[in-house]
Amino acid sequence: MVRLTSQPRPRAAVDLTAIAEAGSQEAGGVPAELLGDYLPAALDAARTGRRLTSTELSGYGYSGERAAAAGVALRGLVDLFLSATWRLWRELPFPETAGAPADLRAAGLGVLRAADDAVAAAAEGFERAQLSIARRDEAERLEFVDELLSGRGAVSDLLVRGERLGLRLAGPHQVAVAGYPAGTSAAWPLGTGIDRLVAEAAAPAPALTVTRGGRLVVVTGVTDGDEAARVPAALVRALTRGQPGPARPGSRPGRVAVGRPYPGPAGVRRSYDEAGDAFEVAERLGLPDLVVDAADLLIYQVLLRDRAAIADLVGAVLTPLARARGGAQPLLATLREYFASGGVAAGAARRLHLSVRAVTYRLARVKALTGHDPGDPDQGLALRVAVIGAQMLDWPAVPLETG
């Protein structure tokens, strides 16, 4: 900070080029040409007290845009303007006849207002350009991920573009899919910190985060093998911390499903498909886990791959339950809790908040209607698989599609 203790020394002329170059050096090498015509305008403002014109301010805004495109930090750009300003003030050629307090005050106000307006315009241009760059980068990321996960892109092209985004697709990668909390959507902002949060969790492996199909999709390189635990945990923290409003009783902040790691672009697609299938299975089955691993749900994914067969099984085994008073849903719920309790009626009763007698009555109705005894190992297996199939197909809410 410069203290004005006396009138500046008189000068016959001011070397604006030298001032600009000195300001550039002090700002760490930020190009002096980014000042544009700022120094002559500030010099004139000091002499006349005028404000910078809209044309001049527009030019400094363009300087901010150029700085952002060239990778110059905003702090460096501001430093360039301020360093040039105080150097200009030091060299102002006041005539010896100038009245000290009033003239210095007027000149100081002119320079300070010029600096303030110019820096504000340059910063605004910088931020405008950064936003444009961010949108362009996001569009490029979305296009790349869409082609990668849909299988439309050529392998060689995907490898090159992935390299630019930090992903060496020739090595193993895995995909995590995160669903937003109930009652929110992809339009609900998690904040710009989500990329940084995921990057820190994945480090030293690279990571790429986008929103696709209403869900967060994270492609992560595999280095130490622990990324599959760290990245989903980071996503759950982000979903939990950002959930708007108080959590509703029984609600969850979101769910994350992780595919297994595979090499190459085709491997990324396979991991993505696994993660998506695991997510759907977990949602259908109402699993309580916030993080699910595709490797742990393979048996359910096998069932989903042959929807016709599982629909036939549900139709053959469970449709008679629809004839029960109250429909099939109460009996299905009893079967689910009975199997989840290891075939113990008392455990199912506690889960359902019913008496043991009510549960045993319902199990008897299931046997009478379907001909399958839930307590028999062989017949109970068919019932259990059919109940799982009904959950995945959302039957009876959704009619079965059978051949």
N, C-alpha and C positions, 0 to 999 in steps of 0.2 A: 504494500500500500504506500503510495507516494504522498508525503506531507508537503503542502505548499506553504513554505515559510517566507518565500520572497517571490517577486516577479521573475518569470523565466528570462533567461539571458536572451538578448536580442540576436536575431539571426537574419541574414540577408535572404536566405532561401532554405528550404527543407528538402533533404534528399529522401523522398518517399520510397524509392527503390531500396535504399539501404535499410530503412526502417522495416519494410516488408520482409526483407531477407533476414534481418536480425530476429524479428518476431517468429519467422518460420523455424529458425534454429532453436529458439527458446521453447517452441511448442513441440519439439522433438522431430523436426523435419517435415511437418505438415506443409504441403506445397503453398508457397506464397501467393500463387495466382488465384487461390480460392478467395483471397480478399477482394478481388475484382477492383472496383473503383472506390472502395471504402475509404482509403486514406485521403484521397483528394476531397471526398465528400465530407469527411470528418474535419478536415482542415478548414473547409469553407464554413462548416457549422460553427467551428470555434470563432471564426472571424465575424460571422453575421448573426449567429444565434438561430439560424433556420433549422427546421426539422428535415429529416431525410424524406425524399419523394417516394411515391409508390413505385415508380420505375426502379429507383435504386434499391428499395427493399425487395422487390421482385428478383433483382439480380443476386442479392445475397441469399435469397431462398434457393435460387438455382445453384449457388455455390454449395449450400447444404446438401442438395440432392447429389451433386457431383462427388462430394466428400463421402457420402454414404455408399455410393456405387463403387468408389475406389477403395473402400474398406477403412477409411479414416474414422477413428473413434470420435464421438461427439465431444468428449472432453478435450481432445486435441484441437478440434475445430474452434471451440470456444476459446481455448488458450491462445490460438493464433490471433483472433480478433482482439482479445484483451491485451496481449503482449504488444501488438502493434499500436494499440491505443495509448498505453502509458508511455511508450517510446515517442509517439507523435507529440504527446503533451509536453514531454521534456524538451522537444526541439521547436516548439512553437515560436515564431519570430515576432514577439511583441515589440512595438516601438517603445523607445525609452520614455516617451511622453505619456504613455498609457497610465491612467489612474489605477493604482495597485488593487485595492479591494474590489471595487465594482467591476473593473475590466476582467480581473482574474475570475471573479465569480461568474460573470456572463460567459466567458470562454469555457470555463469548467463545465457549466451546465450544458452548453452546446455540445461539447465532446462527450459528456456522460450520456446525454440523451441519444446521441448518434450511436454510441457503443451499445446502449441498451436495445435500441430498435434494430440495429444490424444483427446483433447476436440472437435476438428473438426470431428474426426472419430466417437467419441461417439455421437455427435449431428446428424451426418449423419445417423448413425444406428437408432437413436431414431426417426428421421423423416421418415425413410424408414419403420420402424415398424408401426408408426402411420398411414401412408398412407395405409399400408396393413390392419390394423385394421379398418380404415374408409371404405375401399372397402368391407371388410367382413361384417361390420355393414350395409352398404348400400345394399348389396346383401340380407342380412337377412330382412331388412325393405321392400325391393321390393317384396321378396317372400311372406312375411307376408301380405302385402297390396294386392297383387295379389290374394292370397287365400281368404282373407277377402272379397274383392269386387266381386270376381267371384263366391263365395258361395261354393268353393271346400273344404275348411278346416272344420274340425270337431269343433263344438262349444267349447267343453272343451279345445281343443288344442289352439284355437284362444284366448280364455280368458287368458290362461297361458302365451302365447307368447306376447299378448298385454300388460300384466302386466309388462313383462321385458322391454318393450319399453315405459312404462309410461302411457299406456292407460288402464283404468278400463272399459272394454267394457260392463260390466253389466249395467253401467249408461248410460244416454243419450249422444249421440254424433251427430255431424252434419258434413257434408262434403262440402268443397268449391272446385270448379274446375276453374282453371285459364288458359286462352288461351294466347299464346305468341303473341306479336305484329305482325302485317302483315309484311311479308317478312322475318320473323325469324322463328326458329324452336326450338325444345327441345334441339338441340345441341348448341344453343346460350347460353352462360353462364350468369347466373344472379349473380354469385359469391357465395362464401361459406356463406355469411351473411344472405342468405334467411331463413335458419333454425332459426337463432337467431332472425331475424326480426319477423317471425311468432310466435315464442315462446314468445317473449315479448308482442306481441299484444294479444295472447290468455291467458296469465297469469291472474289468477292463474290456469287456466285450462290447461291440457296437450295438446300437439299438435304433429302431425306427418306429415312431408312433404316429398313427393316423386314425381317423374316424371313418368306418366303412360299414354300411348297412345298419346304421344306428348303434354301432358298438365300437369300443376302442380296440384297435388291433395293434399289437406290438410284435415286431419281428426282431429277434435277438440272436446274435452270434453266440456260439457255445465255446467257452474257453476252459473254465474250471469246473463246469458241470453244475454249479450251484445257482446259475441264473434262473433255473426253473422254480426255485424257491424265493429268491430275492425279488425278482420282477413282479410276480403276482402279489407278494406281500406289499410292495410299494403301491401297486394299483389299488389294492383294498384300502390302504391308508388314505389314498387320494379320494376314493369314492366315499369313504366314511367321513373324512374331514370336510369334504365339500357338500355333503348332503344338506339341501336347504330345509330349514325349519326343524322342529323337533321330530325325532323318529317316532313313527306310529308303533303301537304295541304289536309285536310279532313280525314287524317289517325288517328287511335286511338292507344293508347299504348298497349291495350289488354283488355280482358273482364273477369270478375269473376262471376260465378253463384254459388248460395248457396242453398243447400237442407235444408229441415226442420229437426229438431233434433228428433231422435228416440233411444230407448234403445236397447242394445244387438248387437251382430255381424250382425244379420239380419237387424236391424235398420240402421246400418252404410251402408249396401248395398243399402237399400231403399233410404237413403239420397243421396248417390252417384248417383243412377239412376235418382233421381229428379234433382240434380244439372246438370248432363249431359244433360238431356232432356231440362232443362231450358236454358242451354248454346246453344243448337242447335236451339231452338225456337228463341232466341234473335238474333242469327246469321242470320237465315232465314228471320226474319222480319226486320233486319237491325235496331234494337232498338238502340237509342243513348246512353243509360245508360251503364256506365262501370261496374256497379254492378247490377245484377238482382237476385231477390229472387224467388225461385221455387213457393212459395205460391202465388206470384202475377201473375204467368203465368199458373195457373192450367187449365184455360179454353182452352189454346192453347195445353197443354199436353193432354187434353181429346181428342182434335181433332186428334193429332198425333197417339193416341193409336188405332184409327180405320182408318188406311190409305186407306183401300179399300173404305170406305164410303166417305171420304173427296175427294178421287180421282173421285168417281162417281159424286159428287156434282160439282166439278170443270169441269168435262167433260160435264155434262148436262147443266150447266149455262154459262160457259165461252168459250168453244171451238168455238162457232160461231164468236168470236172476231178475230179469225185467218183469217177470210175472209176479214177483213178490209184492206184498203191500208196501207202498212207499218207494217202489222201484228198486233198481239194482244198486244205487249208490251206497245206502247204509250197509248192505252186505259186503260190497267191495271194500269199504273202509274197515270193516271188521276183519276181513281176510288180510288186508295189508298190515294191520297192527298185530294180528295173530302171528303171522310169519315173521314180522319184525321182532316179536317177543320170543322167538325161538320155539313157537308152537305151544306156548303156555297161555291158557285162557285167562288166568289171573293177571298176567302182565298186560295182555290186550285190554282187559277191563280197566286197568289203571290208566292206560293211554287214552282210552275212549271215554273215561269218566262214567263208566257203566258198571252195573253189577256183574259178577261172574255168571250168574244165572242168565242174564240177558245175552251175554256173549255166547254161552254154550247153546242157547236157543237159536241164535243167528247162525252159528256153525251147523247146527242140525238142519236148519232151513236150506243152507247151501248144499248140504249133502242130498237132501230130498229133491231139490230142484235140478241139480246138475248131475247127480249120480256119482260125484267125486267126494270122497271123505277127506277133509283137510288134515285129519290126524294120521292118515295112512301115508307112509313114505312115498310110495309110487304115485298114488292119486294126488297127494298133496303137491308133488313136484309139478305136475301138469297145471294144477290150480295156481301155484305160485308164479310160474312163467306166464300164464294167461293174465294174472293180475298185473304183473309188470308190463305186459303188452298193452293192457287196457289203459294204464297210466300214460304210456308213451304215445298211444293213439288218441288219448283224451276221450275214451269211450266211458260212459254212454253219452256224454255231451255232444260228441261228434259221431255221426253214424258211420258204421264200418263200411269200407269199400272192399267187398269180396268178389271173387271171380265167379 
